[in-house]
């Protein structure tokens, strides 16, 4: 297995604790459409998916026909809340500063939202311009499709097997594994749930951590394992 040459971060739920905020807004506004679901359950089921993907699944499950402006209204409210409330996941800056490999972000969030969140916590300049929104680059397919990870590897001229991805969602882990990347699962966000680590491992994560401060050491360990 190739030595690691690139580290790829998911953003929501890994670098910024945004999943729980987005889930709260989405469940509140879904109630307006007669869909009752707890924020914690919502985050468990849909973390890592784009809002259009989530709406499509809910429409199929419930038969709900959403108003044409519903997605835009939800996105606007999420952005408003994130801009003032989102916080860095503890240990994110420390982990970034200790890593020596090239790094980037692969996310299902829009570039606008990624910049909004990362600017708010002071991490945008740690990654820009290598911040890749799955629905805006390459094939424009969101996770769980592997395309955004393949795109990132192409930009750095790195084989997927030489990249290490850190992901907090089953959908994200699935996408990275399908791309051929090595994956570390992360359960340190506020949206984490009972059985989260097991679900990430089952999806293909080689190991799972709950503290970002541990990530650089895990990257070093994976480099050793690649030589085994």
C-alpha positions as a Markdown table, in Angstrom:
| # | Residue | x | y | z |
|---|---|---|---|---|
| 1 | Unk | 0.0 | 0.0 | 0.0 |
| 2 | Unk | 1.4 | 3.5 | -1.0 |
| 3 | Unk | 2.8 | 5.8 | 1.6 |
| 4 | Unk | 0.4 | 8.7 | 2.4 |
| 5 | Unk | 0.9 | 11.8 | 0.3 |
| 6 | Unk | -2.4 | 13.7 | 0.9 |
| 7 | Unk | -4.8 | 14.3 | 3.7 |
| 8 | Unk | -8.4 | 15.0 | 2.9 |
| 9 | Unk | -10.8 | 16.5 | 5.4 |
| 10 | Unk | -14.5 | 16.5 | 5.4 |
| 11 | Unk | -15.7 | 19.8 | 6.8 |
| 12 | Unk | -19.2 | 19.5 | 8.4 |
| 13 | Unk | -18.9 | 17.5 | 11.6 |
| 14 | Unk | -15.1 | 17.2 | 11.3 |
| 15 | Unk | -13.6 | 20.7 | 11.2 |
| 16 | Unk | -16.7 | 22.6 | 12.2 |
| 17 | Unk | -19.6 | 21.5 | 14.5 |
| 18 | Unk | -22.2 | 22.3 | 11.9 |
| 19 | Unk | -24.2 | 19.1 | 11.5 |
| 20 | Unk | -26.3 | 19.6 | 14.7 |
| 21 | Unk | -27.1 | 23.2 | 13.8 |
| 22 | Unk | -28.2 | 22.3 | 10.3 |
| 23 | Unk | -30.2 | 19.3 | 11.6 |
| 24 | Unk | -32.0 | 21.6 | 14.1 |
| 25 | Unk | -33.0 | 24.1 | 11.3 |
| 26 | Unk | -34.1 | 21.4 | 8.9 |
| 27 | Unk | -36.2 | 19.5 | 11.4 |
| 28 | Unk | -37.9 | 22.7 | 12.5 |
| 29 | Unk | -38.8 | 23.7 | 9.0 |
| 30 | Unk | -39.8 | 20.1 | 8.1 |
| 31 | Unk | -42.4 | 20.4 | 10.8 |
| 32 | Unk | -44.1 | 23.2 | 8.8 |
| 33 | Unk | -44.6 | 20.5 | 6.1 |
| 34 | Unk | -46.0 | 18.0 | 8.5 |
| 35 | Unk | -42.9 | 15.9 | 8.9 |
| 36 | Unk | -42.0 | 15.2 | 12.5 |
| 37 | Unk | -38.4 | 14.0 | 13.1 |
| 38 | Unk | -36.1 | 14.6 | 16.0 |
| 39 | Unk | -32.9 | 16.6 | 15.2 |
| 40 | Unk | -30.7 | 13.8 | 16.6 |
| 41 | Unk | -32.4 | 11.1 | 14.5 |
| 42 | Unk | -32.2 | 13.4 | 11.5 |
| 43 | Unk | -28.5 | 13.9 | 11.9 |
| 44 | Unk | -28.0 | 10.1 | 12.3 |
| 45 | Unk | -29.9 | 9.3 | 9.1 |
| 46 | Unk | -28.8 | 12.1 | 6.8 |
| 47 | Unk | -25.4 | 13.4 | 8.0 |
| 48 | Unk | -23.2 | 13.8 | 4.9 |
| 49 | Unk | -26.0 | 14.1 | 2.3 |
| 50 | Unk | -26.9 | 17.2 | 0.4 |
| 51 | Unk | -30.2 | 18.9 | 1.2 |
| 52 | Unk | -31.7 | 18.0 | -2.2 |
| 53 | Unk | -30.8 | 14.4 | -1.6 |
| 54 | Unk | -32.5 | 14.5 | 1.8 |
| 55 | Unk | -35.6 | 16.1 | 0.4 |
| 56 | Unk | -35.9 | 13.5 | -2.3 |
| 57 | Unk | -35.7 | 10.7 | 0.2 |
| 58 | Unk | -38.3 | 12.3 | 2.5 |
| 59 | Unk | -40.6 | 13.0 | -0.4 |
| 60 | Unk | -40.4 | 9.3 | -1.5 |
| 61 | Unk | -41.0 | 8.1 | 2.1 |
| 62 | Unk | -43.8 | 10.5 | 3.1 |
| 63 | Unk | -45.4 | 11.5 | -0.2 |
| 64 | Unk | -44.8 | 15.2 | 0.7 |
| 65 | Unk | -44.7 | 17.7 | -2.1 |
| 66 | Unk | -42.4 | 20.5 | -1.0 |
| 67 | Unk | -43.0 | 24.1 | -2.0 |
| 68 | Unk | -40.7 | 25.3 | -4.8 |
| 69 | Unk | -39.0 | 27.8 | -2.5 |
| 70 | Unk | -38.6 | 25.4 | 0.4 |
| 71 | Unk | -35.0 | 24.4 | -0.3 |
| 72 | Unk | -33.9 | 28.0 | -0.7 |
| 73 | Unk | -35.6 | 29.1 | 2.5 |
| 74 | Unk | -34.0 | 26.2 | 4.5 |
| 75 | Unk | -30.6 | 27.0 | 3.1 |
| 76 | Unk | -30.9 | 30.7 | 3.9 |
| 77 | Unk | -31.9 | 29.9 | 7.5 |
| 78 | Unk | -29.0 | 27.4 | 7.9 |
| 79 | Unk | -26.5 | 30.0 | 6.6 |
| 80 | Unk | -27.9 | 32.6 | 9.0 |
| 81 | Unk | -27.5 | 30.3 | 12.0 |
| 82 | Unk | -24.1 | 28.9 | 10.9 |
| 83 | Unk | -22.7 | 32.4 | 10.4 |
| 84 | Unk | -23.2 | 33.3 | 14.0 |
| 85 | Unk | -23.3 | 30.0 | 15.9 |
| 86 | Unk | -20.9 | 27.5 | 14.3 |
| 87 | Unk | -17.8 | 26.6 | 16.2 |
| 88 | Unk | -14.6 | 24.8 | 15.4 |
| 89 | Unk | -14.5 | 21.2 | 16.4 |
| 90 | Unk | -12.2 | 20.9 | 19.4 |
| 91 | Unk | -8.6 | 20.1 | 18.3 |
| 92 | Unk | -9.1 | 21.0 | 14.6 |
| 93 | Unk | -6.5 | 23.8 | 14.5 |
| 94 | Unk | -4.0 | 21.7 | 16.5 |
| 95 | Unk | -4.4 | 18.7 | 14.2 |
| 96 | Unk | -4.0 | 20.9 | 11.1 |
| 97 | Unk | -0.9 | 22.6 | 12.4 |
| 98 | Unk | 0.8 | 19.3 | 13.3 |
| 99 | Unk | 0.2 | 17.7 | 9.9 |
| 100 | Unk | 3.0 | 18.0 | 7.4 |
| 101 | Unk | 1.4 | 16.4 | 4.3 |
| 102 | Unk | -0.5 | 18.5 | 1.7 |
| 103 | Unk | -4.2 | 18.8 | 2.7 |
| 104 | Unk | -7.5 | 19.8 | 1.2 |
| 105 | Unk | -11.3 | 19.7 | 2.0 |
| 106 | Unk | -13.9 | 17.5 | 0.2 |
| 107 | Unk | -17.4 | 18.4 | 1.2 |
| 108 | Unk | -21.0 | 18.2 | 0.1 |
| 109 | Unk | -21.5 | 21.8 | 1.2 |
| 110 | Unk | -21.4 | 24.6 | -1.2 |
| 111 | Unk | -18.2 | 26.7 | -1.5 |
| 112 | Unk | -20.2 | 29.7 | -0.2 |
| 113 | Unk | -21.2 | 27.9 | 2.9 |
| 114 | Unk | -17.7 | 26.3 | 3.4 |
| 115 | Unk | -16.1 | 29.8 | 3.2 |
| 116 | Unk | -18.8 | 31.2 | 5.6 |
| 117 | Unk | -18.2 | 28.6 | 8.2 |
| 118 | Unk | -14.4 | 28.3 | 7.9 |
| 119 | Unk | -14.0 | 32.1 | 7.9 |
| 120 | Unk | -16.1 | 32.3 | 11.0 |
| 121 | Unk | -13.8 | 29.9 | 12.9 |
| 122 | Unk | -10.6 | 31.2 | 11.3 |
| 123 | Unk | -9.7 | 28.1 | 9.3 |
| 124 | Unk | -10.4 | 29.1 | 5.6 |
| 125 | Unk | -6.8 | 30.2 | 5.0 |
| 126 | Unk | -5.5 | 26.9 | 6.3 |
| 127 | Unk | -7.0 | 25.2 | 3.2 |
| 128 | Unk | -7.9 | 27.7 | 0.4 |
| 129 | Unk | -7.8 | 27.3 | -2.5 |
| 130 | Unk | -8.0 | 23.6 | -2.0 |
| 131 | Unk | -11.6 | 23.5 | -0.8 |
| 132 | Unk | -13.7 | 21.3 | -3.1 |
| 133 | Unk | -17.5 | 21.3 | -3.1 |
| 134 | Unk | -18.7 | 18.0 | -4.5 |
| 135 | Unk | -21.6 | 19.6 | -6.3 |
| 136 | Unk | -19.4 | 22.3 | -7.9 |
| 137 | Unk | -16.3 | 20.4 | -9.2 |
| 138 | Unk | -15.6 | 17.6 | -11.6 |
| 139 | Unk | -18.8 | 15.6 | -12.3 |
| 140 | Unk | -20.7 | 17.6 | -9.7 |
| 141 | Unk | -21.9 | 14.4 | -8.0 |
| 142 | Unk | -22.2 | 14.6 | -4.2 |
| 143 | Unk | -21.2 | 11.9 | -1.7 |
| 144 | Unk | -21.9 | 9.0 | -1.4 |
| 145 | Unk | -20.6 | 9.1 | -5.0 |
| 146 | Unk | -16.7 | 8.9 | -4.8 |
| 147 | Unk | -16.2 | 11.6 | -7.5 |
| 148 | Unk | -15.1 | 14.5 | -5.3 |
| 149 | Unk | -12.4 | 12.4 | -3.7 |
| 150 | Unk | -11.1 | 11.3 | -7.1 |
| 151 | Unk | -11.2 | 14.9 | -8.2 |
| 152 | Unk | -9.1 | 16.0 | -5.3 |
| 153 | Unk | -6.5 | 13.3 | -5.8 |
| 154 | Unk | -6.3 | 14.3 | -9.5 |
| 155 | Unk | -5.6 | 18.0 | -8.5 |
| 156 | Unk | -2.7 | 16.8 | -6.3 |
| 157 | Unk | -1.5 | 14.1 | -8.8 |
| 158 | Unk | -1.9 | 11.6 | -6.0 |
| 159 | Unk | -3.3 | 8.0 | -6.3 |
| 160 | Unk | -6.4 | 7.6 | -4.1 |
| 161 | Unk | -4.6 | 4.8 | -2.2 |
| 162 | Unk | -2.0 | 7.3 | -1.1 |
| 163 | Unk | -4.6 | 9.7 | 0.4 |
| 164 | Unk | -6.0 | 9.6 | 3.9 |
| 165 | Unk | -9.6 | 10.9 | 4.4 |
| 166 | Unk | -11.2 | 11.8 | 7.7 |
| 167 | Unk | -15.0 | 11.5 | 7.7 |
| 168 | Unk | -17.8 | 11.6 | 10.2 |
| 169 | Unk | -20.6 | 10.1 | 8.2 |
| 170 | Unk | -21.4 | 6.7 | 6.7 |
| 171 | Unk | -22.1 | 8.3 | 3.4 |
| 172 | Unk | -18.7 | 10.1 | 3.4 |
| 173 | Unk | -16.8 | 7.0 | 4.4 |
| 174 | Unk | -18.6 | 5.0 | 1.7 |
| 175 | Unk | -17.6 | 7.6 | -0.9 |
| 176 | Unk | -14.0 | 7.7 | 0.1 |
| 177 | Unk | -13.7 | 3.9 | 0.3 |
| 178 | Unk | -15.3 | 3.6 | -3.1 |
| 179 | Unk | -12.8 | 6.1 | -4.5 |
| 180 | Unk | -10.0 | 3.8 | -3.2 |
| 181 | Unk | -8.8 | 6.1 | -0.4 |
| 182 | Unk | -7.9 | 5.1 | 3.2 |
| 183 | Unk | -10.4 | 6.4 | 5.7 |
| 184 | Unk | -10.3 | 7.4 | 9.3 |
| 185 | Unk | -13.7 | 7.7 | 11.0 |
| 186 | Unk | -14.5 | 10.6 | 13.3 |
| 187 | Unk | -17.1 | 10.7 | 16.1 |
| 188 | Unk | -16.1 | 13.9 | 17.9 |
| 189 | Unk | -18.9 | 16.1 | 16.7 |
| 190 | Unk | -22.0 | 17.0 | 18.8 |
| 191 | Unk | -24.2 | 15.0 | 16.4 |
| 192 | Unk | -22.5 | 11.8 | 17.2 |
| 193 | Unk | -24.7 | 8.9 | 18.4 |
| 194 | Unk | -24.7 | 5.5 | 20.0 |
| 195 | Unk | -23.2 | 3.0 | 17.5 |
| 196 | Unk | -21.6 | 5.8 | 15.4 |
| 197 | Unk | -18.1 | 4.4 | 15.5 |
| 198 | Unk | -19.3 | 0.9 | 14.7 |
| 199 | Unk | -21.3 | 2.2 | 11.7 |
| 200 | Unk | -18.2 | 4.1 | 10.3 |
| 201 | Unk | -16.1 | 1.0 | 10.7 |
| 202 | Unk | -18.7 | -1.2 | 9.0 |
| 203 | Unk | -18.7 | 1.3 | 6.1 |
| 204 | Unk | -15.0 | 0.8 | 5.7 |
| 205 | Unk | -13.1 | 3.2 | 8.0 |
| 206 | Unk | -9.7 | 1.5 | 9.0 |
| 207 | Unk | -9.9 | 3.1 | 12.4 |
| 208 | Unk | -12.2 | 5.5 | 14.3 |
| 209 | Unk | -11.2 | 8.4 | 16.6 |
| 210 | Unk | -13.2 | 10.7 | 18.8 |
| 211 | Unk | -10.5 | 13.5 | 19.2 |
| 212 | Unk | -9.0 | 15.4 | 16.3 |
| 213 | Unk | -5.9 | 15.9 | 18.4 |
| 214 | Unk | -5.2 | 12.2 | 17.8 |
| 215 | Unk | -5.4 | 12.4 | 14.0 |
| 216 | Unk | -1.8 | 13.3 | 13.2 |
| 217 | Unk | -0.6 | 10.3 | 15.2 |
| 218 | Unk | -3.1 | 8.1 | 13.3 |
| 219 | Unk | -1.8 | 9.5 | 10.0 |
| 220 | Unk | 1.8 | 8.5 | 11.1 |
| 221 | Unk | 0.5 | 5.0 | 12.1 |
| 222 | Unk | -1.2 | 4.5 | 8.7 |
| 223 | Unk | 2.1 | 5.4 | 7.0 |
| 224 | Unk | 3.8 | 2.6 | 9.0 |
| 225 | Unk | 0.9 | 0.2 | 8.3 |
| 226 | Unk | 1.4 | 0.9 | 4.6 |
| 227 | Unk | 4.9 | -0.5 | 4.8 |
| 228 | Unk | 3.8 | -3.7 | 6.5 |
